[in-house]
Amino acid sequence: MATAAPRKQKQFLFVDDDTGFLNGIRQVFSELSRGTWNIFTAENHAQALAILQKNRMDVVVLDFDMPVMDGLQFLRLLGKTHPGQQVVILTGRATDENRNACLQSGAALFLEKLITPDGFAAAFAALDALASAVPQEGFRGMMRRVGLQEVLQMECLGRKSSILEVFGENGRGRIYIADGSIIHAESGSLQGEVALYGLLGMRGGEFNLQPFAEPPTRSISGHYEFLLMEAARLNDEGTTFISQRSASPPAESATLPAAQASLPAQSTGVNVRIDEIVLCSGAGEVLYDWECRSLERRLGLIAQVEQQATQLSTLLPSGRFDRLEVTTPAGRVVCQVQPHIRLFVRSSVSPDLGS
């Protein structure tokens, strides 16, 4: 007989400068929830932001009267740093003026702080209902229809600037997008393209789009279309990447230069290194080239592959030929021709001394 999967705990963060009130809230609401709530507490906005940096919350509950930054100011800050976060104001000063200001600034609820059994029960019911109404799908529920690559593509096509946070069983990380370009990725001790491909290779988890902030370094410079195509190819071939659960590499190797990362192949015991890239539009316009020894010759090869692919398609009724791949002991050359894009990639291999 199949047993029902355990229900995921609802995540709550209560922010109040009164330590006694926080302790009381934790005790009473833990009992009322019967283990279905996971309650975090913070005594000021700095502690709250640190908790939110590491944990996803269904609901954040703010006291209105706090020193340094009051509840209304913190509510407005959360609207910029954590858009879409459900925020509730819980206060003992429930004036119409405060209520209107908070609701207009994005608060989901404005509740009066009534320290009585009935007051706690009413607040618990309202907060529990709000948390239940928060969509629980995100990346986890949408993976069958929309993956991280589609999210990145939409952000890049819209020339947006944002940070895509990714959470999964094998790790977590961030992908930075600036004006439609992927400029940096980090996952544990890894940075650059290795981190990007590792995050895009995750099979499940959650994601969250955050407002853009400048990364510590800009480690990626390739065109987003090539990066996504290369990630898809690596996933198809079953290439795996070092996750943040692996032993940390030496400090000097923590940052890997863009387009120069050595990618560990899963079963061959070799490192794959990208040496040369050319990316063109469907009309033949060069969109991006990196370490290209002879751009004119590479463009000539792409044109020749396109011409031969067209001829082969007429000779053999087997569909459209669009990819030439040459593999040698020293490496591989891939030339792909699609209606909207032309791609040339040359890579080399070397023994993996750590295998």
C-alpha positions in Angstrom: 0.0 0.0 0.0 1.5 3.3 -1.1 2.0 5.9 1.6 1.4 9.6 1.1 4.5 11.8 0.7 5.2 14.0 3.7 4.0 17.5 3.2 6.5 20.2 2.8 6.8 22.6 5.8 5.7 26.1 5.3 8.5 28.6 5.8 7.9 31.7 7.9 10.2 34.5 9.0 9.1 36.8 11.9 11.0 40.1 12.3 10.5 41.9 15.6 12.8 43.8 18.0 11.0 42.2 21.0 12.8 39.0 21.8 10.1 37.9 24.2 7.4 38.3 21.6 9.5 36.3 19.0 9.9 33.4 21.5 6.2 33.5 22.3 5.3 33.5 18.6 7.6 30.5 17.9 6.1 28.5 20.7 2.5 29.2 20.1 2.6 28.9 16.3 4.7 25.8 16.4 2.0 24.2 18.6 -0.9 25.4 16.4 0.8 24.3 13.2 1.5 20.8 14.6 4.8 20.6 12.8 3.7 22.0 9.4 5.4 25.4 10.0 9.2 26.0 10.0 9.6 29.3 11.9 12.6 31.6 11.6 13.0 34.8 13.7 15.1 37.9 13.4 15.4 41.0 15.7 16.3 43.5 12.9 16.5 43.9 9.2 20.1 42.8 8.9 19.4 39.5 10.5 16.3 39.1 8.3 18.2 39.8 5.1 20.9 37.3 6.1 18.2 34.6 6.6 16.5 35.5 3.3 19.8 35.2 1.5 20.0 31.5 2.5 16.4 30.4 2.7 13.2 30.8 0.7 10.2 32.0 2.7 6.5 31.5 2.0 5.7 34.5 4.2 7.7 37.2 6.0 6.0 38.9 9.0 7.2 42.3 10.0 6.6 44.4 13.1 5.7 47.9 12.2 7.6 49.7 15.0 11.2 48.8 14.9 14.3 51.0 15.4 16.7 52.0 12.6 14.4 50.7 9.9 10.7 50.4 10.7 8.3 47.8 9.1 7.2 50.1 6.3 10.7 51.0 5.3 11.7 47.3 5.4 8.6 46.3 3.4 9.6 48.7 0.6 13.2 47.4 0.7 12.0 43.8 0.3 9.9 44.9 -2.6 13.1 45.8 -4.4 15.4 43.0 -3.2 12.9 40.2 -3.1 10.1 41.0 -5.5 7.2 38.6 -5.2 7.9 37.8 -1.6 4.7 37.7 0.5 5.0 40.2 3.4 2.6 40.7 6.3 2.6 43.6 8.8 1.8 42.5 12.4 1.5 45.5 14.6 0.1 46.8 17.9 -0.4 50.3 16.2 -3.1 49.4 13.7 -4.1 52.9 12.5 -5.9 53.5 9.2 -2.9 55.6 8.0 -0.4 52.8 8.7 -2.7 50.2 7.2 -3.1 52.2 3.9 0.6 53.0 3.7 1.6 49.3 4.1 -1.0 47.9 1.7 -0.1 50.5 -0.9 3.6 49.5 -0.5 2.9 45.8 -1.3 1.9 44.2 2.0 -0.4 41.2 1.5 -2.0 41.6 5.0 -2.0 44.2 7.8 -2.8 42.4 11.1 -3.2 43.8 14.6 -1.0 42.3 17.2 -3.5 40.8 19.8 -1.6 38.9 22.5 -4.6 36.7 23.5 -5.5 33.1 22.6 -8.2 34.3 20.2 -5.8 36.9 18.7 -3.0 34.3 18.1 -5.5 31.8 16.6 -6.9 34.5 14.2 -3.4 35.5 13.1 -2.3 31.9 12.7 -5.3 31.1 10.5 -4.7 34.2 8.3 -1.0 33.5 7.9 -1.5 29.8 7.2 -4.1 30.5 4.5 -1.8 33.1 2.9 1.1 30.6 2.8 -1.2 27.9 1.3 -2.1 30.4 -1.4 1.5 31.0 -2.4 2.4 28.9 -5.6 4.6 26.0 -4.5 5.6 25.0 -8.1 8.4 27.3 -9.2 11.2 25.4 -10.9 10.2 22.2 -9.1 6.7 22.0 -10.5 7.4 23.6 -13.9 10.4 21.5 -15.0 8.2 19.3 -17.2 7.1 22.4 -19.2 9.7 25.1 -18.6 13.4 24.6 -17.8 16.1 26.9 -16.7 17.3 27.3 -20.3 13.9 28.7 -21.3 13.9 31.1 -18.4 17.4 32.3 -19.3 16.4 32.6 -23.0 13.4 34.8 -22.1 15.5 37.0 -19.9 18.2 37.4 -22.6 15.7 37.9 -25.5 14.0 40.6 -23.4 17.5 42.2 -22.8 16.7 42.1 -19.1 19.1 42.4 -16.1 18.5 40.0 -13.3 20.0 37.3 -11.1 18.7 33.7 -11.5 19.1 31.8 -8.2 19.0 28.0 -8.6 18.4 25.6 -5.7 18.7 21.8 -6.1 19.6 18.6 -4.2 23.2 18.7 -5.6 23.9 22.3 -5.0 22.9 25.9 -5.5 24.2 28.9 -7.4 23.5 32.1 -9.2 23.5 33.1 -12.9 23.9 36.9 -13.6 22.2 38.4 -16.6 23.0 42.0 -17.7 21.2 43.7 -20.6 20.4 40.3 -22.1 23.9 38.8 -21.7 25.0 36.1 -19.3 28.0 37.6 -17.6 28.7 35.4 -14.6 27.8 32.2 -12.9 28.8 30.8 -9.5 28.1 27.5 -7.7 30.0 26.7 -4.6 33.7 27.2 -5.4 33.1 27.2 -9.1 32.7 30.2 -11.3 32.3 31.0 -15.0 31.1 28.6 -17.7 31.8 25.4 -15.6 29.4 26.8 -13.0 26.8 27.8 -15.6 26.8 24.3 -17.3 26.6 22.6 -14.0 23.6 24.6 -12.9 21.9 24.1 -16.3 22.6 20.4 -16.0 20.6 20.0 -12.7 17.6 17.7 -13.1 15.3 19.4 -10.6 15.1 22.0 -7.9 13.8 25.5 -7.6 14.7 28.9 -9.1 14.1 32.5 -8.1 14.6 35.7 -10.2 16.2 38.5 -8.2 16.9 42.1 -9.1 20.3 42.6 -10.8 23.4 43.4 -8.7 26.9 43.6 -10.1 28.7 40.2 -9.6 32.1 40.0 -7.9 33.6 39.4 -11.4 32.4 39.1 -15.0 33.6 35.6 -15.8 31.5 34.9 -18.9 31.6 36.7 -22.3 30.1 34.3 -24.8 26.9 34.9 -26.7 23.9 33.5 -24.7 22.7 31.3 -27.7 26.0 29.5 -27.9 26.2 29.1 -24.1 22.7 27.5 -24.0 23.4 25.3 -27.1 26.7 24.1 -25.5 24.9 23.4 -22.2 22.3 21.3 -24.1 25.0 19.4 -25.9 26.8 18.6 -22.7 23.6 17.4 -21.1 22.8 15.2 -24.0 26.3 13.6 -23.8 25.9 13.1 -20.1 28.9 15.3 -19.1 29.0 15.9 -15.4 30.5 18.7 -13.4 32.0 19.1 -10.0 29.3 20.2 -7.6 29.8 22.3 -4.5 29.5 19.1 -2.4 32.8 18.0 -3.9 36.1 18.7 -2.2 37.0 22.4 -2.7 39.8 23.0 -5.2 42.8 25.1 -4.4 42.0 28.8 -4.0 43.9 29.8 -7.2 41.7 27.6 -9.3 38.3 28.7 -7.9 37.7 31.2 -10.7 37.8 29.7 -14.2 38.2 32.1 -17.1 35.3 32.4 -19.5 35.4 29.9 -22.5 38.7 28.4 -21.1 37.3 26.0 -18.5 38.4 22.3 -18.6 35.2 20.3 -18.6 35.5 16.8 -17.0 34.0 14.1 -19.3 32.0 11.5 -17.4 33.5 8.2 -18.4 36.5 8.9 -20.8 39.0 10.1 -18.2 39.8 13.2 -20.2 39.4 17.0 -19.9 37.6 18.7 -22.7 38.9 22.3 -23.4 37.1 24.7 -25.8 39.8 26.3 -28.0 37.9 28.2 -30.7 34.3 29.5 -31.3 32.5 31.3 -34.1 28.8 32.1 -33.9 26.9 33.6 -36.8 23.3 34.6 -37.5 21.2 32.9 -40.1 22.2 35.6 -42.5 25.9 34.9 -42.0 26.6 37.9 -39.7 29.3 37.2 -37.2 27.7 37.5 -33.7 30.6 36.3 -31.6 34.1 34.9 -32.2 36.7 33.8 -29.7 40.3 32.7 -30.2 39.6 32.3 -33.9 42.8 31.7 -35.8 41.4 32.5 -39.2 37.9 33.9 -39.2 37.7 34.1 -43.0 38.6 30.4 -43.3 36.1 29.4 -40.6 33.3 31.3 -42.3 34.3 29.6 -45.6 34.0 26.2 -43.8 30.5 27.1 -42.5 29.4 28.1 -45.9 30.7 24.9 -47.5 29.0 22.8 -44.8 25.7 24.6 -45.5 26.1 24.0 -49.2 26.9 20.3 -48.9 24.1 19.9 -46.3 21.6 21.3 -48.8 22.8 18.9 -51.6 22.7 15.9 -49.3 19.2 16.7 -48.2 18.1 16.5 -51.9 20.0 13.2 -52.5 18.8 11.4 -49.4 15.1 11.7 -48.2 16.2 11.5 -44.6 15.5 15.0 -43.4 17.7 18.0 -43.2 21.5 17.6 -42.6 22.7 20.4 -40.4 25.8 19.2 -38.5 29.3 18.2 -39.4 31.4 16.6 -36.6 35.0 15.5 -36.9 36.5 13.6 -33.9 40.2 12.8 -33.6 42.4 11.6 -30.6 43.5 15.2 -30.2 40.0 16.7 -30.0 36.8 17.5 -32.0 35.5 20.1 -34.5 31.7 20.7 -34.7 30.1 22.8 -37.4 26.3 23.2 -37.1 24.1 25.0 -39.6 20.5 26.0 -38.6 18.1 28.3 -40.3 18.6 31.0 -37.6 22.2 30.3 -36.5 25.6 29.0 -37.6 28.1 27.6 -35.1 31.7 26.5 -35.3 33.4 25.0 -32.2 36.9 23.4 -31.9 37.9 21.6 -28.7 40.9 19.6 -27.6 41.2 16.8 -25.0 43.9 15.9 -22.5 44.2 13.2 -19.9 42.5 13.8 -16.6 45.3 13.4 -14.2 42.8 13.4 -11.3 40.8 10.4 -12.6 
